[in-house]
Amino acid sequence: MDVAEYQWHYQQLKSGMSPIVWSSVPSSDDPLQMKEAEKVTGFLDQVYEILEPLVQEQRTQLQKHDVVSIVADKTGIPLGKIQAQEKNACLISGIFYRSG
C-alpha cells in the first residue's frame, strides 16, 4: 500500500473511535503529514498497541478527563491545554501579587 492508503486507514480509525478512547493516542505526531509509508505504519502500530487494551475495558462511569475529551472533540477546543495555560497564568499572577 502507499502512504495515502495508510493515511486513509488512520482517518477511518480516528473517526470511528470514541473521543474518550482516542484521547489516549499521542497527538505529537500527525500521520497525515508523514511522507513515508514506513513512518505511518509505525505510528499505526503504536496506536493499535495503545488502543487494544482500552477498547476491551468495560466502563460504567465517566471521569473528568472523559468529559474534557468529549468537549474537545465536539468543539475543537483542546480544553486540557487551555486549563494548563490558565493554571500557569494563575501561578504567575500569584507570584507577582505576593512579590508586589
C-alpha positions, 0 to 999 in steps of 0.5 A: 500500500502507499502512504495515502492508503495508510493515511486513509486507514488512520482517518477511518480509525480516528473517526470511528473511535470514541473521543474518550478512547482516542484521547489516549493516542499521542497527538505529537505526531500527525500521520497525515503529514508523514511522507513515508509509508514506513513512518505511518505504519509505525505510528499505526502500530503504536496506536493499535498497541495503545488502543487494544487494551482500552477498547476491551475495558468495560466502563460504567462511569465517566471521569473528568478527563472523559468529559474534557475529551468529549468537549474537545472533540465536539468543539475543537477546543483542546480544553486540557491545554487551555486549563494548563495555560490558565493554571500557569497564568494563575501561578504567575499572577500569584507570584507577582501579587505576593512579590508586589 
